[in-house]
Amino acid sequence: MITKIGLGAGDIWSYLEQREKVNFSELAEKIDRPRELLLMSLGWLAREGHVILRKEGGDYRVKLRKRKKN
């Protein structure tokens, strides 16, 4: 299961790299993985500090956290 979660996290990361920010509902629609798996994958990315989540209305906005360049 951890492999599936990691692959889902990679899919989310790739999708977000091409966009500034998206609603979770858009991620769930565009990425062909079960919603529950996407939630676990997004949680992993959030826990690792790779994404920023913000509640907006009845959905969540998701964006990649920008890393400072040296």
Rosetta constraint file for C-alpha pairs under 8 A:
AtomPair CA 1 CA 5 HARMONIC 6.32 0.50
AtomPair CA 2 CA 6 HARMONIC 6.13 0.50
AtomPair CA 3 CA 7 HARMONIC 6.16 0.50
AtomPair CA 4 CA 8 HARMONIC 6.11 0.50
AtomPair CA 4 CA 37 HARMONIC 7.62 0.50
AtomPair CA 5 CA 9 HARMONIC 6.16 0.50
AtomPair CA 5 CA 37 HARMONIC 6.19 0.50
AtomPair CA 5 CA 38 HARMONIC 7.49 0.50
AtomPair CA 5 CA 40 HARMONIC 6.39 0.50
AtomPair CA 5 CA 41 HARMONIC 4.98 0.50
AtomPair CA 6 CA 10 HARMONIC 6.28 0.50
AtomPair CA 6 CA 41 HARMONIC 6.47 0.50
AtomPair CA 7 CA 11 HARMONIC 6.30 0.50
AtomPair CA 8 CA 12 HARMONIC 6.24 0.50
AtomPair CA 8 CA 33 HARMONIC 7.22 0.50
AtomPair CA 8 CA 37 HARMONIC 6.93 0.50
AtomPair CA 8 CA 38 HARMONIC 6.06 0.50
AtomPair CA 8 CA 41 HARMONIC 5.53 0.50
AtomPair CA 9 CA 13 HARMONIC 6.08 0.50
AtomPair CA 9 CA 38 HARMONIC 7.41 0.50
AtomPair CA 9 CA 41 HARMONIC 4.64 0.50
AtomPair CA 9 CA 42 HARMONIC 6.28 0.50
AtomPair CA 9 CA 44 HARMONIC 7.32 0.50
AtomPair CA 9 CA 45 HARMONIC 6.57 0.50
AtomPair CA 10 CA 14 HARMONIC 6.11 0.50
AtomPair CA 11 CA 15 HARMONIC 6.17 0.50
AtomPair CA 11 CA 31 HARMONIC 7.13 0.50
AtomPair CA 12 CA 16 HARMONIC 6.12 0.50
AtomPair CA 12 CA 27 HARMONIC 7.27 0.50
AtomPair CA 12 CA 31 HARMONIC 7.57 0.50
AtomPair CA 12 CA 38 HARMONIC 7.91 0.50
AtomPair CA 12 CA 41 HARMONIC 7.85 0.50
AtomPair CA 12 CA 42 HARMONIC 7.41 0.50
AtomPair CA 13 CA 17 HARMONIC 6.13 0.50
AtomPair CA 13 CA 64 HARMONIC 7.43 0.50
AtomPair CA 14 CA 18 HARMONIC 6.85 0.50
AtomPair CA 15 CA 19 HARMONIC 6.87 0.50
AtomPair CA 15 CA 27 HARMONIC 7.92 0.50
AtomPair CA 16 CA 20 HARMONIC 6.61 0.50
AtomPair CA 16 CA 21 HARMONIC 6.64 0.50
AtomPair CA 16 CA 22 HARMONIC 7.46 0.50
AtomPair CA 16 CA 63 HARMONIC 6.35 0.50
AtomPair CA 16 CA 64 HARMONIC 6.36 0.50
AtomPair CA 17 CA 64 HARMONIC 7.24 0.50
AtomPair CA 20 CA 63 HARMONIC 6.26 0.50
AtomPair CA 20 CA 64 HARMONIC 7.66 0.50
AtomPair CA 21 CA 61 HARMONIC 6.55 0.50
AtomPair CA 21 CA 62 HARMONIC 5.49 0.50
AtomPair CA 21 CA 63 HARMONIC 4.45 0.50
AtomPair CA 21 CA 64 HARMONIC 7.50 0.50
AtomPair CA 22 CA 26 HARMONIC 6.49 0.50
AtomPair CA 22 CA 27 HARMONIC 7.18 0.50
AtomPair CA 22 CA 61 HARMONIC 5.52 0.50
AtomPair CA 22 CA 62 HARMONIC 5.40 0.50
AtomPair CA 22 CA 63 HARMONIC 6.65 0.50
AtomPair CA 23 CA 27 HARMONIC 6.69 0.50
AtomPair CA 23 CA 59 HARMONIC 6.47 0.50
AtomPair CA 23 CA 60 HARMONIC 5.51 0.50
AtomPair CA 23 CA 61 HARMONIC 4.45 0.50
AtomPair CA 23 CA 62 HARMONIC 6.00 0.50
AtomPair CA 24 CA 28 HARMONIC 6.19 0.50
AtomPair CA 24 CA 59 HARMONIC 6.51 0.50
AtomPair CA 24 CA 60 HARMONIC 5.49 0.50
AtomPair CA 24 CA 61 HARMONIC 6.22 0.50
AtomPair CA 24 CA 62 HARMONIC 6.52 0.50
AtomPair CA 25 CA 29 HARMONIC 6.20 0.50
AtomPair CA 25 CA 59 HARMONIC 6.95 0.50
AtomPair CA 25 CA 60 HARMONIC 7.90 0.50
AtomPair CA 26 CA 30 HARMONIC 6.00 0.50
AtomPair CA 27 CA 31 HARMONIC 5.72 0.50
AtomPair CA 28 CA 32 HARMONIC 7.52 0.50
AtomPair CA 28 CA 33 HARMONIC 7.56 0.50
AtomPair CA 28 CA 34 HARMONIC 7.84 0.50
AtomPair CA 28 CA 35 HARMONIC 5.98 0.50
AtomPair CA 28 CA 38 HARMONIC 7.07 0.50
AtomPair CA 33 CA 37 HARMONIC 6.68 0.50
AtomPair CA 33 CA 38 HARMONIC 6.65 0.50
AtomPair CA 34 CA 38 HARMONIC 6.41 0.50
AtomPair CA 35 CA 39 HARMONIC 6.24 0.50
AtomPair CA 36 CA 40 HARMONIC 6.36 0.50
AtomPair CA 37 CA 41 HARMONIC 6.09 0.50
AtomPair CA 38 CA 42 HARMONIC 5.92 0.50
AtomPair CA 39 CA 43 HARMONIC 6.05 0.50
AtomPair CA 40 CA 44 HARMONIC 6.26 0.50
AtomPair CA 41 CA 45 HARMONIC 6.37 0.50
AtomPair CA 42 CA 46 HARMONIC 6.07 0.50
AtomPair CA 42 CA 51 HARMONIC 7.97 0.50
AtomPair CA 43 CA 47 HARMONIC 5.99 0.50
AtomPair CA 44 CA 48 HARMONIC 6.22 0.50
AtomPair CA 45 CA 49 HARMONIC 6.27 0.50
AtomPair CA 45 CA 50 HARMONIC 5.21 0.50
AtomPair CA 45 CA 51 HARMONIC 5.93 0.50
AtomPair CA 46 CA 50 HARMONIC 5.75 0.50
AtomPair CA 46 CA 51 HARMONIC 5.13 0.50
AtomPair CA 46 CA 52 HARMONIC 6.69 0.50
AtomPair CA 46 CA 53 HARMONIC 7.59 0.50
AtomPair CA 49 CA 65 HARMONIC 7.25 0.50
AtomPair CA 50 CA 64 HARMONIC 5.91 0.50
AtomPair CA 50 CA 65 HARMONIC 5.32 0.50
AtomPair CA 51 CA 62 HARMONIC 6.64 0.50
AtomPair CA 51 CA 63 HARMONIC 5.50 0.50
AtomPair CA 51 CA 64 HARMONIC 4.37 0.50
AtomPair CA 51 CA 65 HARMONIC 4.96 0.50
AtomPair CA 52 CA 61 HARMONIC 7.97 0.50
AtomPair CA 52 CA 62 HARMONIC 5.75 0.50
AtomPair CA 52 CA 63 HARMONIC 5.40 0.50
AtomPair CA 52 CA 64 HARMONIC 6.21 0.50
AtomPair CA 52 CA 65 HARMONIC 5.97 0.50
AtomPair CA 53 CA 60 HARMONIC 6.28 0.50
AtomPair CA 53 CA 61 HARMONIC 5.63 0.50
AtomPair CA 53 CA 62 HARMONIC 4.84 0.50
AtomPair CA 53 CA 63 HARMONIC 6.88 0.50
AtomPair CA 54 CA 60 HARMONIC 5.44 0.50
AtomPair CA 54 CA 61 HARMONIC 5.13 0.50
AtomPair CA 54 CA 62 HARMONIC 6.74 0.50
AtomPair CA 55 CA 59 HARMONIC 6.03 0.50
AtomPair CA 55 CA 60 HARMONIC 4.43 0.50
AtomPair CA 55 CA 61 HARMONIC 6.26 0.50
AtomPair CA 56 CA 60 HARMONIC 5.56 0.50
AtomPair CA 56 CA 61 HARMONIC 6.50 0.50
